[in-house]
Amino acid sequence: MMYEWIKVFHIISFVAWFAGLFYLPRLFVYHAENADSELICKTFETMEYKLLKYIMNPAMIATWVFGIGLIHYVGSAGWLHAKITLVIILSAFHMYLGVVRKKLINEPSKYTSKYFRYINEVPTILLILIVILVVVKPF
């Protein structure tokens, strides 16, 4: 019974985390495209900050906590090691977005909206790979 509850909370937290990982780079696109408007930039800065600090960070932490809790029930397996590696990469990407958010405030011309459109695909690719590993368990 405990396994199912931990799994439920893990799923809820990673869905919230991925929602933020999909949305924050999209906000960066709009932020970069409106770099010449101080009022619009201030609005995006507030949205980006709140999304990262109040939704994404707690969701990432919860995902890790519940995921580690599930390891007790799953045991050690090759697919799990690969999944953890991808989640570490995803966490690094999350941290990178936090760094970019600050740089976008101080150096708005450093990034283009096209760049943010490209990096917006990173969480999608990682999500696909993680789901394949969890469902198919190829090794």
C-alpha positions as MATLAB code, in Angstrom:
seq = 'MMYEWIKVFHIISFVAWFAGLFYLPRLFVYHAENADSELICKTFETMEYKLLKYIMNPAMIATWVFGIGLIHYVGSAGWLHAKITLVIILSAFHMYLGVVRKKLINEPSKYTSKYFRYINEVPTILLILIVILVVVKPF';
ca = [
       0.000    0.000    0.000;
       2.825    2.432    0.836;
       4.447    1.748   -2.553;
       1.319    2.914   -4.389;
       1.108    6.172   -2.411;
       4.769    6.967   -2.951;
       4.281    6.259   -6.654;
       1.221    8.549   -6.780;
       3.123   11.424   -5.197;
       6.114   10.783   -7.452;
       3.905   10.998  -10.542;
       2.137   14.156   -9.322;
       5.434   15.864   -8.521;
       7.143   14.989  -11.797;
       4.105   16.138  -13.795;
       4.267   19.515  -12.010;
       8.027   19.663  -12.555;
       7.745   18.916  -16.264;
       4.966   21.476  -16.669;
       7.434   24.075  -15.430;
      10.293   22.693  -17.526;
       8.108   23.017  -20.626;
       6.778   26.472  -19.754;
       9.846   28.347  -18.437;
      11.824   28.234  -21.713;
       8.645   29.356  -23.511;
       8.468   32.359  -21.165;
      12.115   33.017  -22.041;
      11.141   33.082  -25.739;
       8.576   35.818  -25.108;
      10.928   37.640  -22.737;
      13.706   37.710  -25.353;
      11.294   38.832  -28.077;
      10.170   41.787  -25.933;
      13.567   42.840  -24.581;
      12.958   46.429  -25.698;
       9.889   46.853  -23.453;
      10.793   47.335  -19.803;
       7.219   46.854  -18.564;
       6.756   43.572  -20.431;
      10.183   42.342  -19.307;
       9.329   43.090  -15.668;
       6.140   41.041  -16.057;
       8.064   38.097  -17.517;
      10.736   38.370  -14.825;
       8.036   38.051  -12.156;
       6.365   35.120  -13.920;
       9.693   33.325  -14.437;
      10.747   33.857  -10.826;
       7.470   32.590   -9.357;
       7.324   29.583  -11.684;
      10.869   28.558  -10.792;
      10.788   29.233   -7.053;
       7.228   28.256   -6.124;
       6.421   25.451   -8.551;
       9.489   24.005  -10.254;
      11.917   23.882   -7.325;
       9.486   22.212   -4.876;
       8.287   19.832   -7.612;
      11.862   18.833   -8.467;
      12.678   18.205   -4.803;
       9.485   16.187   -4.307;
      10.218   14.172   -7.453;
      13.637   13.264   -6.099;
      12.339   12.455   -2.602;
       9.520   10.202   -3.815;
      11.739    8.689   -6.513;
      14.352    7.745   -3.941;
      11.528    6.311   -1.832;
      10.522    4.082   -4.739;
      14.031    2.645   -5.112;
      13.427    0.616   -1.942;
      10.616   -1.219   -3.737;
      12.176   -1.416   -7.201;
      15.666   -2.523   -6.271;
      18.717   -2.121   -8.467;
      18.421   -2.522  -12.223;
      20.178   -1.260  -15.340;
      17.144    0.676  -16.533;
      16.919    2.388  -13.138;
      20.556    3.492  -13.281;
      19.951    4.903  -16.763;
      16.799    6.672  -15.536;
      18.631    8.212  -12.583;
      21.351    9.428  -14.957;
      18.716   11.110  -17.134;
      17.051   12.665  -14.072;
      20.447   14.041  -13.005;
      20.804   15.583  -16.492;
      17.256   16.948  -16.184;
      18.105   18.437  -12.781;
      21.207   20.066  -14.269;
      19.024   21.503  -17.047;
      16.667   22.844  -14.359;
      19.628   24.555  -12.653;
      20.794   25.910  -16.013;
      17.368   27.502  -16.533;
      17.776   29.238  -13.173;
      21.127   30.659  -14.279;
      19.684   31.725  -17.639;
      16.786   33.469  -15.887;
      19.214   35.695  -14.003;
      21.338   36.363  -17.086;
      18.243   37.254  -19.093;
      17.501   40.006  -16.566;
      21.033   41.424  -16.619;
      21.985   40.760  -20.256;
      18.761   40.483  -22.270;
      20.554   40.608  -25.627;
      22.761   37.607  -24.775;
      20.100   35.094  -25.885;
      17.772   34.914  -28.850;
      14.231   33.605  -28.886;
      15.422   30.994  -31.390;
      17.917   29.661  -28.830;
      15.130   29.273  -26.271;
      12.946   27.482  -28.812;
      15.727   24.933  -29.264;
      16.388   24.345  -25.574;
      12.653   24.021  -25.021;
      12.980   20.569  -26.631;
      15.423   19.239  -24.023;
      12.787   18.239  -21.432;
      10.659   16.612  -24.136;
      13.520   14.392  -25.266;
      14.426   13.478  -21.691;
      10.786   12.737  -20.826;
      10.471   10.357  -23.785;
      13.651    8.515  -22.819;
      12.677    8.283  -19.136;
       9.192    6.958  -19.901;
      10.647    4.337  -22.252;
      13.077    3.209  -19.555;
      10.364    2.983  -16.867;
       7.742    1.224  -18.995;
       9.830   -0.998  -21.279;
      12.745   -1.624  -18.868;
      15.056   -2.509  -21.767;
      17.947   -3.589  -19.519;
];
